[in-house]
Amino acid sequence: MTVDRRRILSAAALGRSAAEPGPLPHDGEPLTAVTGEVRDAGPHLLVIETPDGREERLIIAPWATAWRGRDIPPAEVPSGSHVIVRAIRGGKIAERIWADITRITGTILSLTGSGKDQVMELDCGPHRGRREVVIPYRASGRLRVRHPKFEPGYLFDAIGLRTDDGTFAQIPATSQPPYRATAVPPPPPAYSGTQSYASGTVVWGDPFEENAGGGRTAAYPMLERPDSGCDDSGVSCAPLPYLSLGSMLTVRNLCTERAAVLPITVCGCVAGRFCDRCVECGTSPRGRIAEISMESFVELGGDLDKGCFNARVGLG
């Protein structure tokens, strides 16, 4: 059964309307995520070909910035780059651009390499499989400060650059948990069922294999294993209720007060193993309570190169 079908049947069973995924009304300027491949970039105009073949011509705001492994002027974004743009004014003015950005999150399997650069193999969970990432020598010091154990069994989470030559870790997305991936701390006293929301960290991730189109979606750690088809589900140090695949999740960015309703399309079994905090605009409670698509993260006001925001989630 598809996620959309589950959402409609769930709403009917509970006597609720089948809410469409997307941002909720907000007093501020609406934000739009525009994705695609760069055809041309100049000081004032960005031309993108979207995944469905359309051409988008975005005016570059005077205050706009871009990221491609580091902060660069928007005019230096190379043609052929895959970008995600945070745009305003109906999606026509670009104010932040991320080029060829990726996130590498998983359990370390091995580290090899005799030269300055090293290659790390990661188990990124049953939905993403294994990935290889290059740890460039120039970035290794910064990564080691927050990830001191480049050892099998420990978790790794970095933001990097994806090129034709491979995936290169650039900056740590979090501090490495001190425990092994199989030793996640238990949550505090059980979820009471009376609380209508949970607080913690929301992160973003690259599209899942079965959801390659990205879109407005969420992964959630506490899914029933028979329902999710994932033997690794149901692990989190945050006091989360069990939900089902296809449930609608309301995600609120407490830094911007922007919110969106997102369908749970897959198990967040890797995110649930991180018992960390987000320190963007205050310190969140421990635990990752959702992993959302890049588009949704951007539309909620998050910065992809920061990696997280302090959030609250509840049923949509």
BADO-273621 format. One line per field, with one value per residue: residue in one letter; x, y, z of N, C-alpha, C in turn. Coordinates in Angstrom, 1 decimal, padded with zeros to 4 digits. Example, Ala and Ser with C-alpha at 12.3 -4.5 7.8 and 13.67 -1.06 7.14 Angstrom:
r	a;s;
nx	013.2;012.8;
ny	-005.7;-002.2;
nz	007.8;007.1;
cax	012.3;013.7;
cay	-004.5;-001.1;
caz	007.8;007.1;
cx	013.2;012.9;
cy	-003.3;000.0;
cz	007.8;007.9;
//
This chain:
r	m;t;v;d;r;r;r;i;l;s;a;a;a;l;g;r;s;a;a;e;p;g;p;l;p;h;d;g;e;p;l;t;a;v;t;g;e;v;r;d;a;g;p;h;l;l;v;i;e;t;p;d;g;r;e;e;r;l;i;i;a;p;w;a;t;a;w;r;g;r;d;i;p;p;a;e;v;p;s;g;s;h;v;i;v;r;a;i;r;g;g;k;i;a;e;r;i;w;a;d;i;t;r;i;t;g;t;i;l;s;l;t;g;s;g;k;d;q;v;m;e;l;d;c;g;p;h;r;g;r;r;e;v;v;i;p;y;r;a;s;g;r;l;r;v;r;h;p;k;f;e;p;g;y;l;f;d;a;i;g;l;r;t;d;d;g;t;f;a;q;i;p;a;t;s;q;p;p;y;r;a;t;a;v;p;p;p;p;p;a;y;s;g;t;q;s;y;a;s;g;t;v;v;w;g;d;p;f;e;e;n;a;g;g;g;r;t;a;a;y;p;m;l;e;r;p;d;s;g;c;d;d;s;g;v;s;c;a;p;l;p;y;l;s;l;g;s;m;l;t;v;r;n;l;c;t;e;r;a;a;v;l;p;i;t;v;c;g;c;v;a;g;r;f;c;d;r;c;v;e;c;g;t;s;p;r;g;r;i;a;e;i;s;m;e;s;f;v;e;l;g;g;d;l;d;k;g;c;f;n;a;r;v;g;l;g;
nx	000.8;000.6;002.1;000.5;-002.0;-002.2;-002.3;-004.7;-006.6;-006.1;-006.8;-009.6;-010.4;-009.9;-011.6;-010.7;-009.6;-007.8;-005.0;-003.0;000.4;002.9;003.9;002.6;000.4;002.1;003.3;005.4;007.6;006.8;008.7;010.4;011.6;013.8;014.9;017.5;019.5;022.3;022.3;023.3;025.1;025.3;026.2;023.7;021.6;020.3;020.1;018.3;017.7;015.0;014.2;012.0;012.4;011.9;012.7;014.0;014.3;016.0;016.2;019.0;019.3;020.6;021.8;022.3;023.8;026.1;026.9;029.4;031.0;032.3;031.6;030.8;030.7;027.6;027.8;029.9;029.1;029.4;028.5;026.3;026.3;024.4;021.8;020.1;017.9;017.0;014.3;012.5;009.5;007.5;009.1;010.9;013.1;016.3;017.9;019.6;021.9;022.7;025.1;025.8;025.6;025.7;024.8;026.4;025.6;025.9;027.0;030.3;032.3;034.8;038.1;040.3;043.4;046.5;047.7;047.5;044.7;041.9;039.7;036.5;034.2;030.8;027.9;024.9;022.3;019.3;017.8;019.4;021.8;025.3;027.9;030.7;033.0;035.3;037.7;039.1;042.5;042.8;040.4;040.3;041.3;039.4;037.1;038.0;038.1;035.4;034.6;036.2;036.7;037.4;036.5;035.5;032.0;031.3;029.3;028.9;028.6;028.5;028.6;028.9;030.5;029.4;030.7;031.8;034.0;033.6;032.4;033.0;033.8;033.3;032.5;031.8;028.6;027.6;028.5;030.3;028.6;029.4;029.1;028.8;027.1;025.3;024.6;022.6;021.5;018.8;015.4;014.0;011.6;008.6;006.7;003.7;001.3;-000.5;000.7;000.8;002.8;006.3;009.6;012.8;015.6;015.6;016.7;018.2;018.2;019.7;017.8;015.9;016.3;013.9;012.5;013.4;012.8;012.8;011.1;008.4;008.7;009.1;011.2;010.9;011.8;010.4;008.7;006.4;007.8;006.8;005.0;006.6;008.4;011.1;013.7;015.3;014.0;012.3;014.1;015.3;016.5;014.9;011.8;009.5;006.3;004.9;004.3;002.7;003.6;003.0;001.6;000.7;002.9;003.4;005.8;007.6;009.7;011.5;013.2;012.5;009.8;008.3;006.2;005.3;003.3;004.0;004.3;005.1;007.3;009.2;011.3;013.1;015.6;018.3;018.7;017.5;019.5;021.1;021.8;021.9;022.2;020.7;022.1;021.3;019.9;019.3;019.2;018.4;016.3;017.7;018.1;017.1;014.2;013.0;013.8;014.0;013.1;015.4;014.2;012.0;013.3;014.7;012.5;011.4;013.0;015.6;019.2;021.1;023.8;024.2;022.8;020.8;017.8;016.3;013.3;009.8;007.5;004.4;001.3;-000.1;
ny	-001.2;002.2;005.2;007.5;006.4;005.1;007.5;008.7;006.7;006.5;009.1;009.0;006.9;008.1;010.2;012.7;015.4;014.7;016.0;018.0;017.6;020.1;023.6;025.4;028.2;031.4;034.3;035.6;036.2;033.9;031.0;029.3;026.3;025.7;023.4;021.9;021.8;023.8;026.1;028.5;031.1;034.2;037.5;038.6;036.9;033.7;030.7;027.8;024.4;022.5;019.3;018.3;019.3;022.0;025.4;027.6;031.0;032.9;035.8;037.1;038.0;041.0;040.5;037.8;034.6;031.9;028.4;026.0;023.7;025.6;029.0;031.0;033.5;034.0;034.1;032.5;029.9;026.9;026.0;023.2;022.3;020.7;022.2;023.5;026.0;028.6;030.5;033.6;035.8;034.5;032.4;033.5;035.1;034.5;033.8;032.3;029.8;026.4;024.4;021.2;019.9;017.5;015.0;012.9;010.2;007.8;004.5;003.8;001.7;001.0;002.4;003.6;004.1;005.3;007.7;011.3;011.9;010.1;007.2;006.5;004.0;003.6;002.3;003.2;002.5;000.5;001.7;003.3;002.0;001.2;003.6;005.3;007.7;010.3;011.5;014.5;015.6;018.3;018.8;017.1;017.7;019.5;017.8;015.8;017.0;017.1;014.5;012.3;009.6;007.7;005.0;001.6;000.9;003.2;006.2;008.5;011.7;014.0;017.0;017.4;017.5;016.6;015.3;014.5;013.0;011.8;011.6;014.0;014.7;017.7;019.4;018.8;017.6;017.4;016.7;013.8;011.0;009.5;006.9;003.5;002.7;000.7;001.0;002.9;005.3;004.7;006.1;008.9;008.6;006.8;007.8;009.6;009.7;011.8;014.1;016.3;016.8;016.5;017.4;018.3;017.6;018.3;017.2;017.2;015.1;013.4;012.3;009.3;006.0;004.8;007.1;008.9;011.3;013.3;015.9;016.9;015.4;013.2;011.3;009.1;007.9;006.1;003.8;001.1;-002.1;-004.3;-002.7;-000.8;-002.3;-002.4;-003.6;-002.2;-000.2;001.8;002.7;005.1;007.9;009.8;010.7;009.4;008.8;005.8;005.8;005.3;004.3;006.6;008.4;011.8;014.3;017.1;019.5;021.9;024.6;025.9;028.0;029.7;029.7;028.7;026.2;023.0;020.4;017.1;014.0;010.8;008.8;006.9;004.8;006.4;005.2;005.4;008.1;008.0;006.9;008.8;010.6;013.4;017.0;020.0;023.2;025.5;028.6;028.4;025.5;022.3;019.6;016.3;014.1;013.0;013.8;013.7;013.3;015.2;016.0;017.7;019.9;020.5;021.2;023.5;025.2;025.5;027.3;026.5;026.2;024.4;023.9;024.2;022.1;021.3;022.1;023.4;021.9;021.1;018.5;017.0;015.2;015.6;
nz	000.0;-000.9;000.5;000.2;000.0;002.5;004.0;003.3;004.1;006.8;007.7;007.1;008.9;011.3;011.2;010.2;008.1;005.1;005.1;002.9;002.1;003.0;003.6;006.5;007.0;007.5;009.2;008.1;005.2;002.6;002.0;-000.7;-002.0;-004.5;-006.9;-008.9;-011.9;-012.6;-015.2;-015.9;-014.2;-012.8;-011.6;-011.1;-012.0;-011.9;-013.6;-013.9;-014.6;-013.9;-012.3;-013.7;-016.2;-016.7;-017.2;-014.8;-014.0;-011.8;-010.0;-008.4;-005.1;-003.7;-001.2;-001.2;-000.7;-001.3;-001.2;-001.6;-000.6;000.8;001.7;-001.1;-003.7;-005.3;-008.1;-008.7;-008.7;-010.3;-013.7;-014.3;-011.8;-009.1;-007.5;-004.6;-003.8;-001.7;-002.0;-002.3;-002.7;-004.2;-005.2;-007.0;-006.4;-005.4;-002.4;-000.9;-001.7;-002.3;-003.5;-004.9;-002.5;000.1;002.5;004.8;006.7;009.1;010.2;011.0;009.0;008.0;007.6;005.3;003.4;002.5;001.9;002.2;002.0;003.1;002.9;003.9;004.7;005.1;006.8;006.0;006.8;006.2;004.2;002.7;002.2;001.7;001.8;000.4;001.5;001.0;003.1;003.1;003.5;004.2;005.5;007.6;010.1;011.2;011.2;012.9;015.3;016.2;015.7;017.1;017.0;014.5;014.0;013.5;014.1;015.4;015.2;012.5;011.1;008.6;006.6;003.2;-000.1;-003.2;-006.1;-009.5;-009.0;-006.7;-003.2;-000.8;002.5;004.3;006.5;010.0;010.9;013.4;016.8;017.5;018.8;022.0;022.4;021.0;017.9;018.4;021.0;021.9;024.2;026.6;026.3;028.3;031.1;030.0;027.2;027.8;026.5;026.8;026.1;023.4;021.6;020.6;021.5;020.2;018.1;014.7;011.6;008.2;005.3;002.5;-000.4;000.2;-001.1;-002.0;-002.3;-004.3;-005.5;-003.6;-002.4;-000.2;002.6;005.4;007.7;010.4;013.6;015.4;014.4;014.1;013.7;012.0;010.5;009.2;007.9;008.5;010.2;011.9;013.1;015.7;017.6;019.7;021.7;022.5;024.0;022.3;020.7;019.2;015.8;012.6;009.2;006.7;008.4;009.1;009.9;011.9;011.7;013.4;013.2;015.7;015.7;013.6;013.7;011.7;010.1;008.9;007.3;007.0;005.3;006.7;005.3;005.4;007.6;010.2;011.0;011.3;012.0;014.5;016.2;017.0;019.8;020.2;020.5;019.1;018.6;017.4;017.7;020.5;022.8;022.0;023.4;024.0;021.3;018.0;016.4;014.0;010.5;007.8;004.3;002.1;000.7;002.3;004.7;003.9;003.3;005.7;006.8;007.5;007.4;005.2;005.4;008.1;009.3;011.2;013.2;016.1;017.2;017.2;017.1;016.1;015.6;012.4;
cax	000.0;001.4;002.1;-000.6;-003.2;-002.3;-002.7;-006.2;-007.3;-005.9;-007.7;-011.0;-010.6;-009.9;-012.5;-010.0;-009.4;-006.5;-004.2;-002.0;001.8;003.3;004.1;001.5;000.5;003.1;003.2;006.5;007.7;006.9;010.0;010.2;012.8;013.9;016.0;017.8;020.9;022.6;022.7;024.1;025.1;025.9;026.0;022.3;020.7;020.6;019.3;018.3;016.8;014.4;014.1;011.0;012.8;011.5;013.8;013.7;015.3;015.9;017.0;019.8;019.2;021.9;022.4;022.4;025.1;026.1;027.8;029.9;032.2;032.6;030.9;031.3;029.8;026.6;028.3;031.0;028.5;029.7;027.4;026.3;026.1;023.1;021.6;018.9;017.9;015.9;013.8;011.3;008.7;006.9;010.1;011.6;014.3;017.2;018.6;020.6;022.1;023.6;025.5;026.4;025.7;025.3;025.0;026.8;025.3;025.8;027.9;031.6;032.6;036.2;038.8;041.5;044.1;047.9;048.1;046.9;043.3;041.5;038.4;035.7;033.0;029.7;026.6;023.9;021.0;018.7;017.2;020.4;022.9;026.6;028.5;032.1;033.3;036.7;038.1;040.3;043.4;042.6;039.2;040.4;041.4;038.1;036.2;038.4;037.7;034.1;034.5;037.5;036.8;037.2;036.7;034.3;031.0;030.9;028.5;029.5;027.7;029.2;028.1;030.0;030.4;029.3;031.2;032.0;035.1;033.2;031.8;034.0;033.3;033.8;032.4;031.0;027.2;027.3;029.5;030.1;028.2;030.5;028.7;028.7;025.8;024.4;024.4;021.9;020.9;017.3;014.7;013.5;010.3;007.8;005.7;002.5;000.1;-001.3;001.4;000.4;004.0;007.6;010.6;014.2;016.4;015.2;017.8;017.8;019.0;019.6;016.7;016.0;016.3;012.5;011.9;014.5;012.4;012.8;009.8;008.1;008.6;009.8;011.5;010.6;012.4;009.6;007.7;006.3;008.7;006.0;004.4;007.6;009.3;012.5;014.1;016.1;013.1;011.9;015.2;015.5;016.7;013.9;010.5;008.6;005.2;004.9;003.4;002.7;004.0;001.9;001.1;001.1;003.7;003.5;007.1;007.7;011.1;011.4;014.1;011.8;008.3;007.6;005.8;004.8;002.7;004.8;004.0;006.2;007.4;010.2;011.7;014.3;016.3;019.7;018.6;017.2;020.6;021.9;021.3;022.6;021.4;020.9;022.3;020.9;018.9;019.0;019.7;017.2;016.4;018.4;017.4;016.6;012.8;012.6;014.7;013.1;013.8;016.1;013.2;011.2;014.2;014.9;011.2;011.1;014.0;016.8;020.3;021.6;025.2;024.2;022.5;019.7;017.2;015.5;012.0;008.7;006.7;003.1;000.5;-000.7;
cay	000.0;003.4;006.1;008.4;005.6;005.0;008.8;008.9;005.7;006.9;010.3;008.5;006.1;009.0;011.3;013.9;015.7;014.2;017.2;017.9;018.0;021.4;024.6;026.0;029.7;032.0;035.8;036.2;035.9;032.5;030.5;028.3;025.5;025.4;022.5;021.6;021.9;025.2;026.3;029.8;031.8;035.5;038.3;039.0;036.0;032.2;029.9;026.4;023.4;021.7;017.9;018.0;019.9;023.4;026.4;028.6;032.1;033.5;037.0;036.9;039.1;041.6;039.9;036.4;033.9;030.5;027.4;024.8;023.3;026.8;030.1;031.6;034.4;033.3;034.1;031.5;028.5;026.4;025.4;021.8;022.0;020.5;023.2;023.8;027.4;029.2;031.7;034.4;036.5;033.5;031.5;034.2;035.8;033.6;034.5;031.4;028.7;025.4;023.7;019.9;019.6;016.2;014.6;011.5;009.9;006.3;003.8;003.6;000.3;000.9;003.6;003.1;005.2;005.5;009.1;012.3;011.7;008.7;006.8;005.9;003.3;003.7;001.7;004.3;002.0;-000.3;002.5;003.9;001.1;001.6;004.7;005.7;009.1;010.7;012.5;015.2;016.0;019.7;018.9;016.1;018.3;020.0;016.7;015.0;017.7;016.7;013.1;011.8;008.1;007.2;003.6;000.8;000.8;004.5;007.0;009.6;012.6;015.2;017.6;017.3;017.9;015.5;015.6;013.4;012.2;011.1;012.4;014.5;015.3;019.0;019.9;017.9;018.1;017.2;016.1;012.3;010.4;008.8;005.4;002.8;002.8;-000.3;001.3;004.1;005.4;004.6;007.4;009.2;007.9;006.5;008.8;009.4;009.7;013.0;015.2;016.3;017.1;016.1;018.4;017.8;018.0;017.9;017.2;016.8;014.0;013.2;011.5;007.9;005.3;004.7;008.4;009.6;012.6;014.2;016.5;017.3;014.2;013.0;010.0;009.1;006.7;005.2;003.1;-000.3;-002.8;-004.9;-001.7;-000.1;-003.2;-002.1;-004.3;-001.3;000.9;001.8;003.1;006.6;008.3;010.8;010.0;009.6;007.8;005.0;006.2;004.4;004.8;007.4;009.4;013.1;014.9;018.6;019.9;023.3;025.1;026.8;029.1;030.6;029.6;028.2;024.9;022.2;019.1;016.2;012.5;009.9;007.9;005.8;004.8;007.2;004.3;005.9;009.3;007.6;006.4;010.0;011.2;014.7;018.2;021.1;024.4;026.6;029.4;027.7;024.1;021.4;018.4;015.3;013.1;013.4;013.4;013.5;013.7;015.7;016.2;019.0;020.9;020.9;021.8;024.9;025.9;025.9;028.3;025.9;026.3;023.0;023.8;024.1;020.7;021.0;023.1;023.1;021.7;020.4;017.7;016.5;014.7;016.5;
caz	000.0;-001.0;001.6;000.0;000.3;003.9;004.6;003.1;004.9;008.2;007.9;007.1;010.1;012.5;011.1;010.0;006.7;004.6;004.8;001.9;002.6;002.7;004.7;007.0;006.9;008.4;009.0;007.3;003.8;002.3;001.4;-001.7;-002.3;-006.0;-007.1;-010.3;-012.4;-013.0;-016.6;-016.0;-012.9;-012.9;-010.4;-010.9;-012.5;-011.8;-014.5;-013.4;-015.2;-012.8;-012.6;-014.7;-017.5;-016.9;-016.9;-013.8;-014.0;-010.5;-009.7;-007.2;-004.2;-003.3;000.0;-001.4;-000.5;-001.9;-000.5;-002.4;000.2;001.6;001.2;-002.3;-004.3;-006.2;-009.5;-008.8;-008.7;-011.6;-014.5;-014.1;-010.3;-008.7;-006.4;-004.0;-003.6;-000.9;-002.8;-001.8;-003.7;-005.1;-005.7;-008.1;-005.9;-004.7;-001.3;-000.4;-002.7;-001.9;-004.7;-004.8;-001.1;000.5;003.9;005.0;008.0;009.3;011.1;010.3;008.8;007.8;007.2;004.5;002.8;003.1;001.7;003.1;002.0;003.6;002.5;005.0;004.3;006.1;006.7;006.1;007.1;005.2;003.2;001.8;002.0;002.1;001.0;000.6;001.5;001.1;004.2;002.6;004.6;004.7;006.3;008.6;011.5;011.7;011.4;014.0;016.6;016.7;015.5;017.5;016.8;013.2;014.3;013.1;015.1;015.9;014.3;011.7;010.4;008.1;005.4;002.2;-001.5;-004.2;-007.4;-010.4;-008.5;-005.4;-002.1;000.0;003.7;004.5;007.9;010.8;011.1;014.8;017.6;017.4;020.1;022.6;022.4;019.7;017.2;018.9;022.4;022.1;025.6;026.6;026.5;029.6;031.3;028.8;026.7;028.6;025.7;027.0;025.5;022.0;020.8;021.2;021.2;020.0;016.9;013.3;010.6;006.9;004.7;001.1;-000.6;000.3;-002.4;-002.5;-002.5;-004.9;-005.9;-002.5;-002.1;001.2;003.3;006.7;008.2;011.8;014.2;016.2;013.7;014.4;012.7;011.0;009.6;008.5;007.1;008.9;011.5;012.8;013.6;017.1;018.5;019.9;023.1;022.7;024.4;021.1;020.5;018.0;014.7;011.4;007.9;006.1;009.3;008.8;011.0;011.9;012.1;013.6;013.4;016.8;015.4;012.7;014.0;010.5;010.3;007.7;007.5;006.1;005.5;007.1;004.1;005.6;008.9;010.4;011.9;011.5;012.8;015.9;016.9;017.4;021.0;020.2;020.6;018.1;019.3;016.6;018.4;021.8;022.9;022.0;024.1;023.3;020.4;016.7;016.4;012.6;009.5;006.7;003.0;001.9;000.3;003.5;005.6;003.4;003.3;007.1;007.2;007.9;006.6;005.0;005.9;009.6;009.5;012.1;013.9;017.3;016.6;017.9;016.1;016.5;014.6;011.5;
cx	000.9;001.2;000.8;-001.9;-003.3;-002.8;-004.2;-007.0;-007.2;-006.8;-009.1;-011.3;-010.7;-010.9;-011.9;-009.9;-008.0;-005.7;-003.2;-000.6;002.1;003.4;002.7;001.6;001.4;003.0;004.3;006.5;007.7;008.2;009.7;011.6;012.8;015.1;016.3;019.2;021.2;023.0;023.6;024.0;025.9;025.7;024.6;021.3;021.2;019.6;019.4;017.3;016.3;014.4;013.1;011.2;012.4;012.7;013.3;014.8;015.0;016.7;017.7;019.8;020.5;022.6;022.6;023.8;025.0;027.1;028.1;031.2;032.6;031.7;031.6;030.3;028.8;027.1;029.3;030.4;028.7;028.5;027.5;026.1;024.6;022.8;020.2;018.9;016.7;015.5;012.6;010.6;008.2;007.9;010.9;012.9;015.1;017.9;019.6;020.7;023.1;023.9;026.2;026.5;025.1;025.5;025.4;026.6;025.2;026.8;029.2;031.9;034.1;036.8;040.1;042.2;045.5;048.4;047.5;045.4;043.0;040.0;037.7;034.5;032.0;028.5;025.6;022.5;020.4;018.1;018.2;021.6;024.2;027.1;030.0;032.3;034.7;036.8;039.3;041.2;043.1;041.3;039.3;040.5;040.1;037.1;036.6;038.1;036.4;033.8;035.8;037.7;036.4;037.4;035.4;033.3;030.6;030.1;029.3;028.5;028.4;028.4;029.2;029.6;030.4;029.7;031.3;033.1;034.8;032.5;032.9;033.5;034.0;033.7;031.5;029.6;026.8;028.5;029.3;029.6;029.3;030.3;028.8;027.2;024.8;024.0;023.7;021.3;019.4;016.7;014.4;012.2;009.4;006.9;004.4;001.3;-000.7;-000.6;001.1;001.6;005.2;008.6;012.0;014.8;015.7;016.4;017.3;018.7;018.8;018.4;016.9;015.8;014.9;011.8;012.9;014.1;012.5;011.4;009.6;007.7;009.4;010.1;011.4;011.1;011.5;008.4;007.6;007.0;007.8;005.4;005.4;008.4;010.8;012.8;014.9;015.3;012.9;013.0;015.3;015.7;015.7;012.6;009.4;007.5;005.4;003.9;003.5;003.1;002.8;001.2;001.5;001.7;003.7;004.9;007.2;009.2;011.0;012.3;013.3;010.3;007.6;007.3;005.3;004.2;003.4;004.4;005.2;006.2;008.4;010.6;013.0;015.2;017.7;019.6;018.3;018.3;021.5;021.2;022.0;021.6;021.7;021.1;022.1;019.7;018.4;019.4;018.4;017.4;017.1;017.5;017.0;015.2;012.3;013.8;013.9;013.9;014.4;015.1;012.5;012.1;014.4;013.6;010.8;012.2;015.3;017.9;021.0;023.0;025.3;023.7;021.3;019.0;016.4;014.0;011.1;007.9;005.4;002.4;-000.1;-002.2;
cy	001.2;004.3;007.1;007.6;005.4;006.3;009.0;007.9;006.1;008.1;009.9;007.8;007.0;010.2;012.7;014.2;015.2;015.4;017.0;018.3;019.4;022.4;025.1;027.5;030.3;033.5;036.3;035.9;034.4;032.1;029.3;027.6;025.2;024.5;022.3;021.7;023.2;025.2;027.5;030.5;033.1;036.3;038.6;038.0;034.6;031.5;028.4;025.6;022.5;020.2;017.5;018.7;021.3;024.3;027.5;029.7;032.9;034.7;036.7;038.2;039.7;041.0;038.4;035.8;032.5;029.7;026.3;024.4;024.4;027.9;030.8;032.6;033.6;033.1;033.0;030.0;028.0;025.8;023.9;021.4;021.7;021.4;023.0;025.2;027.8;030.5;032.3;035.0;035.5;032.6;032.2;034.9;034.8;034.4;033.6;030.2;027.7;024.5;022.3;019.5;018.2;016.0;013.2;011.1;008.4;005.8;003.5;002.1;000.1;002.3;003.2;004.3;005.4;006.9;010.0;012.2;010.2;008.5;006.0;005.2;003.3;002.8;002.8;003.8;001.3;000.4;003.2;003.0;001.6;002.8;004.9;007.2;009.4;011.8;013.3;015.6;017.4;019.8;018.0;016.6;018.8;018.9;015.9;015.7;017.3;015.2;012.4;010.3;007.8;005.7;002.9;000.7;002.1;005.3;008.1;010.4;013.9;015.7;017.7;017.8;016.7;015.9;014.4;012.5;011.5;012.1;012.7;015.2;016.7;019.5;018.9;018.5;018.1;016.8;014.6;011.8;009.6;007.3;004.8;002.9;001.8;-000.1;002.6;004.2;005.3;006.0;007.6;008.4;007.9;007.7;008.6;009.3;010.9;014.2;015.2;016.6;016.5;017.1;017.7;018.4;017.5;018.1;017.0;015.7;014.0;012.2;010.0;007.2;005.2;006.0;009.4;011.0;013.7;014.7;016.8;016.0;014.2;011.5;010.1;007.8;005.7;004.7;001.7;-001.1;-003.5;-003.9;-001.0;-001.0;-002.9;-002.7;-003.4;-000.2;000.8;002.0;004.6;006.9;009.4;010.1;010.3;008.5;007.0;005.6;005.2;005.1;005.4;008.4;010.8;013.8;016.4;018.9;021.4;023.7;026.2;028.0;030.2;030.7;029.2;026.7;024.3;020.9;018.2;014.8;011.8;008.8;006.8;005.9;005.6;006.4;004.7;007.2;009.0;007.2;007.6;010.6;012.6;015.8;019.2;022.4;025.7;027.3;028.7;026.2;023.2;020.3;017.3;014.4;013.7;012.9;013.3;013.9;014.0;015.9;017.6;020.1;021.4;021.7;023.3;025.7;026.3;026.8;027.8;026.1;024.9;022.9;023.8;022.7;020.4;022.2;022.6;023.0;021.1;019.7;017.2;015.9;015.8;016.4;
cz	000.0;000.3;001.4;000.3;001.8;004.6;004.5;004.0;006.4;008.6;008.0;008.4;011.3;012.4;010.8;008.5;006.3;004.2;003.8;002.5;002.2;003.8;005.2;007.0;008.0;008.1;008.1;005.9;003.5;001.6;000.5;-001.9;-003.8;-006.2;-008.6;-010.6;-013.0;-014.5;-016.8;-014.6;-013.1;-011.6;-010.1;-011.3;-012.4;-012.7;-014.2;-014.3;-014.1;-013.2;-013.6;-016.1;-017.7;-016.6;-015.9;-013.9;-012.7;-010.4;-008.4;-006.3;-003.9;-002.1;-000.1;-001.2;-001.1;-001.1;-001.5;-001.7;001.1;001.0;000.0;-002.8;-005.2;-007.6;-009.8;-008.8;-010.1;-012.4;-014.3;-012.7;-010.0;-007.4;-005.8;-003.5;-002.7;-001.6;-002.1;-003.0;-004.7;-005.8;-006.9;-007.7;-005.0;-003.6;-000.6;-001.4;-002.1;-003.1;-004.3;-003.4;-000.8;002.0;004.0;006.4;008.1;010.3;010.4;010.2;008.7;007.4;006.5;003.9;003.4;002.8;002.6;003.2;002.4;003.0;003.6;004.3;005.4;005.8;007.0;006.4;006.0;004.0;002.2;001.5;002.4;001.2;001.3;000.5;001.7;002.2;003.7;003.8;005.1;005.6;007.5;010.0;012.0;012.0;012.7;015.4;017.1;016.5;015.8;017.2;015.4;013.2;013.9;014.4;015.7;014.8;013.7;011.0;009.9;006.9;004.4;000.8;-002.3;-005.5;-008.3;-009.9;-007.2;-004.4;-001.1;001.3;003.9;005.9;008.7;011.0;012.5;015.5;017.6;018.8;020.7;022.7;021.0;019.2;017.8;020.4;022.6;023.5;025.5;026.8;027.9;029.9;030.2;028.5;027.3;027.7;025.8;026.3;024.0;021.0;021.4;020.7;021.0;018.7;015.6;012.4;009.2;006.4;003.2;000.9;-000.4;-001.0;-002.9;-002.6;-003.1;-005.4;-004.8;-002.1;-000.7;001.9;004.6;006.9;009.7;012.4;014.7;015.4;014.1;013.3;011.7;010.0;008.7;007.6;007.4;010.2;012.4;013.4;015.1;018.1;018.5;021.4;023.4;023.1;023.3;021.1;019.3;017.0;013.5;010.2;007.3;007.0;008.8;010.1;010.8;012.5;012.2;014.0;014.5;016.6;014.5;012.9;012.7;010.7;009.0;008.1;006.5;006.4;005.9;006.0;004.3;007.1;009.1;011.4;012.2;012.4;014.3;016.8;017.4;018.6;021.2;020.4;019.4;018.9;018.5;017.3;019.7;021.7;022.9;023.0;023.3;022.4;019.1;016.5;015.0;011.7;008.3;005.4;003.0;001.6;001.5;004.5;005.2;003.6;004.8;007.7;007.7;006.9;006.4;005.5;007.5;010.0;010.4;012.6;015.1;016.9;017.6;016.8;016.8;015.4;013.7;011.4;
//
